Amino acid sequence: MSDNTRLDRLNISHYGPLRDIDIDFENGFNAFYGRNESGKTLIVEAIESLLSDKESDRISQRPNGFLKVEKNNELFD
């Protein structure tokens, strides 16, 4: 049996210039797109920080919010 892990939901209330971000990820491929300096990389850095406690080189704070991950049909916050 293979382990199936996917991001389910991301909520960021405050992270640098990001405010009130709420993303429900769909099954399959999800992509971030937008203009330069619109926050795409900060969203990815926030996900990385929430998953690994890694600090950003650009933002001196931790993201306020949560990430829900689904693994084998079980949700984890």
N, C-alpha and C positions, 0 to 999 in steps of 0.2 A: 504494500500500500504506500503510495507516495504522499508526502506532506504537501498540502496545498495551503500557502500563506498569501494573503493579499491585504492591502490597505482597504479599510471599509469607510472610514470617515475621519476627516481632519477638521478641527475647530481651533482657530487662533483668535483670541480676543485682543492680544497686543504682542507685537514683536517688531521692534524698530518702527518703521512707518506703516507696517501692516496692522489693520484693525478689522475686526469682525469678519474673518474669513471662515466660511463653513463649506466644506466640500464633501459630498457623498461620492465616493469612487464607484464606478461601474465595473462589472466583471469584464475582463479582457484588458485592452490597451486604453490607457488614459494619458492625455497629453496636456501640458500647460503651454499656452501660446499668448502672445501679446506684444505690445510695444516694448522697446528697450526701456529699462529702468521702471518697469511696471510691477516688479515684485516676484517674478517667476523663480529666480534663483533663491530669494529669501524664503519662499514657500518650501523649496526643496531642502534648504538648510534647516528650516524649522522641523521638517519631518525627520531629518537626520539627527537633530538634537534631541527630539522626543524619543527616538528609538535607541540612542546610544549615549546620551549625556555629553555628546561632543559640543564644545563651544565654538561659536562662529568667530572667524577672524574679523568680521565686519560689524557685528552687533555685540555689544558688551552685556547683554542680558539674555536670560533664558526665555523661550516663548511661553506665554501664558495661554494655555489651552490644553487640548488633549488629542490623542490619536487612537482610533480604534483599529485593531488588526484582527482579521479573521484567519484562523488556522484550523483546518479540518472541520469546518462548519461551526466552530466555537469562537465567540467574540472575546477579545481581551482589550482592556483600556490601558 
